[in-house]
Amino acid sequence: MSSTVVLVIVSVLDLIAFGLAIGAEHRRASATIGKDTSTNYCVYDSNTATGLGVGAFIFLLASQVIIMVVSRCLCCGRALRPGSSRGRAIALFITCWATFLIAEICLLAGSVRNAHHTKETTSISENPPSCSTSSKGLFGAGAAFVVFTGIASGTYYLSYSKVDDAGLPSSRDAGVAMGSYY
């Protein structure tokens, strides 16, 4: 029951992060060259994508924190029983963290790059200024890795739960049964 609740919460957070990342990709800042009497300058439109990218970053971070707290980050708590499910859980743990880091880097880089507006001006007779904007596809890559992270973390948690439920023998049998050896 608790694993279903955790998976639903994490899936909703990942879905929100994905939606915000896609929204950020569609609302990236664009720049045009403005002309004054003696200078050219960069004119930027609204900066909505930065907030959307940061929101996606935070929701994905919350999702990852929940999965790691519930699973005790695979390294804390009691040992898992050896077997193929344990190996799968370890491989998915590593995959989950790798895709998470890539997604967070893409979202953070896109947000920072989108928020950066140049103040460059040139005279009318010179070349127009280079107006920097975020690269097309940076938020989209972040959104793709949000999906990969959601799949990897959900599958990791299911594998972890399967191994953890099997668990090691209970600690109530602390002694060795010596009755038949008297």
Protein Blocks (a to p, Z undefined) as FASTA:
>chain_A
ZZmmmmmmmmmmmmmmmmmmmmmmmmgccddddddfkbccdddddfklmmmmmmmmmmmm
mmmmmmmmmnonomgccdddedjklmmmmmmmmmmmmmmmmmmmmmmmmmmmmmpccfbd
cdfklccdddddddehklmmmmmmmmmmmmmmmmmmmmmmmmmmnopcdfklmbccfklm
ZZ
